[in-house]
Amino acid sequence: MFQKQPMMRRVLYALAPIAALAIWLYGPRVILTLAVSLGVGVLVEYLFEKKKGGKVSEAVLVTGTLFAFSMPPAAPLWIVAIGMAFAIFMAKEVYGGFGRNIFNPAIAGRLFVYISFAGVLGGSFFEPGNFGAAAGSLFGRPDAVSGATALATLRSGGDVPILGLLLGTRAGSIGESSIILIAGAAIYLIATKTAQWRLILSTVLGGAVVAAALFFAGVKQALPMQSLLAGSFLFVAVFMATDPVSAPKKPAAQWAYGLLIGAVIIVIRTFSLFPEGTSFALLLGNTFASLFDKIVTDAAKRKAALAAAATGTEALK
C-alpha cells in the first residue's frame, strides 16, 4: 500500500523520542491526535492515488506526525481532521502529489486551522505534567486548566526558565517539546544525510542575528534571545525547513532560504499580533525556494560563460 521511502522513515525515527515525551507530558490525548491526523492523511492521499493507480507515500506519515505535533495538546479532534485533510488535499494533491508540491503540507494545514479557528486553538494549551495530569483528556480539557505558552509569557514580560525550555516542561504545542531531543534529532538527521545541515544552520542564524539586532537596538517589542528556544522555532528549523521537496536544492540558495525564514520569524514575532510566526515565514520561504535556485543557477551559467569567453580570448593570443 505504501511507497517505500527510507528517508521519510528516518524522519519518523527522529520524531519517535519527541512523541514519547509528548505522551508523558500530555497523556493519551497525544495518541488520539496522532491517530486522527495520520488516519485522515492516509485516507485522503489514498483516495487521490487510487484514481491515478499510484501508492500512498510514506511521506504522508511524516506530514501527519508533523501536523499533529504542531497542534495544542487539547486541540479539538475535528479541527485536527480538517487541518490534515486541507494539508494533503490543497497543499499536496492539487499539485500532483508527492514531489510536486511547492508548499510544505504540514505547515500549510497548520496555518489554515490557526487562522480559521484561532480562538478555539488559543484556548487549547495546558500545563504539561506527568502522564496522569492529562489522563482522561481524550476529548479535550476545560478552559479552566488552559496554560500560557512560553512565547506568550515572554511577550507579556514574564520569565521562562531555560531548563523548562531545554527539557520541554512548559506549555506549548505537542511537538515543541524538549530542545535537547530536537537537537538530538537534528544530529541524527544530518549524520544520516536525511536533512541538509545548511538549511538548519542558516534558519537558526537568520533568527539569532535579527533577534539580537532588534534586542540590542532597544526595540520595545523585541523578545530576549531565549525566545529562540521557545515556541516551534527550532522544531520548524529541523523538521520543516529541511523538507527536501519544498526547499531549494542549490547550496547558496539554501543559505538564502534559511536566513529568510529565520529572519521573518523574528520580525513577525516582534511586530505582529501573531505570537509565533513560523508558519508564515516557512510558507514565504517555500514561495521563494525555486527563485533562489534559479538565481544561483543563472549566476553559475554566467560565470561559466565568462570563464569560457576568457579562455577563448587567451587561446587567440
C-alpha positions, 0 to 999 in steps of 0.5 A: 500500500505504501511507497517505500521511502527510507528517508521519510522513515528516518524522519519518523525515527527522529520524531519517535523520542519527541512523541514519547515525551509528548505522551508523558507530558500530555497523556493519551490525548497525544495518541488520539491526535496522532491517530486522527491526523495520520488516519485522515492523511492516509485516507485522503492521499489514498483516495487521490492515488487510487484514481491515478493507480499510484501508492500512498507515500510514506511521506504522508506519515511524516506530514501527519506526525508533523501536523499533529505535533504542531497542534495544542495538546487539547486541540479539538479532534475535528479541527485536527481532521480538517487541518490534515485533510486541507494539508494533503488535499490543497497543499499536496494533491492539487499539485500532483502529489508527492514531489510536486508540491511547492508548499510544505503540507504540514505547515500549510494545514497548520496555518489554515486551522490557526487562522480559521479557528484561532480562538478555539486553538488559543484556548487549547494549551495546558500545563504539561505534567506527568502522564496522569495530569492529562489522563482522561483528556481524550476529548479535550480539557476545560478552559479552566486548566488552559496554560500560557505558552512560553512565547506568550509569557515572554511577550507579556514580560514574564520569565521562562526558565531555560531548563523548562525550555531545554527539557520541554516542561512548559506549555506549548504545542505537542511537538515543541517539546524538549530542545535537547531531543530536537537537537538530538534529532537534528544530529541524527538527521544530518549524520544520516544525510536525511536533512541538509545541515545548511538549511538548519544552520542558516534558519537558526542564524537568520533568527539569532542575528535579527533577534539580537539586532532588534534586542540590542537596538532597544526595540520595545517589542523585541523578545530576549534571545531565549525566545529562540528556544521557545515556541516551534522555532527550532522544531520548524528549523529541523523538521520543516525547513529541511523538507527536501521537496519544498526547499531549494536544492542549490547550496547558496540558495539554501543559505538564502532560504534559511536566513529568510525564514529565520529572519521573518520569524523574528520580525513577525514575532516582534511586530505582529499580533501573531505570537509565533510566526513560523508558519508564515515565514516557512510558507514565504520561504517555500514561495521563494525556494525555486527563485533562489535556485534559479538565481544561483543557477543563472549566476553559475551559467554566467560565470561559466560563460565568462570563464569560457569567453576568457579562455577563448580570448587567451587561446587567440593570443 
